[in-house]
Amino acid sequence: MQAKDVEPLSGTLTTGGLSKDMETEFGAFLKGKGIGSELNIKAKGNPSAEITVAGLNLVKVKQFLDKKGWYYK
């Protein structure tokens, strides 16, 4: 089986406690890596972001969040 023969599963990650600076850094990371995704920012209450990505891009986003020590589920 080859990667071209399978459809990568997508996953939705939700961050918590996302400041404006973190939001800017996250957006710059996504743009810099060429990750085309929908990033939904929620400013009310505990600011957070929701992102849906698939395959290797999901791994890259998780690695970025882990490296930064940012909460996500």
C-alpha positions, 0 to 999 in steps of 0.5 A: 500500500502506498500513501497515494492509495489512502485518504488521510484522516483529518482531525480537529484540534482545539487550543485553550488560552490563546493570546493575541500574540500566540494567535499571530505566531500560530497563523505565521507557522501555518502560513510558513509551512504551507498548511492550508487549513481553516483556523477558527478563532474564538475570542469570547471567554477563554480565547481558543482556536479550532483547526482541522487538518489531515495527514502529515499536516496534523502531525506538524501542527501537533509537534508545533503545539507540543514544542510551544507547550500550548494546551490542545485537545 
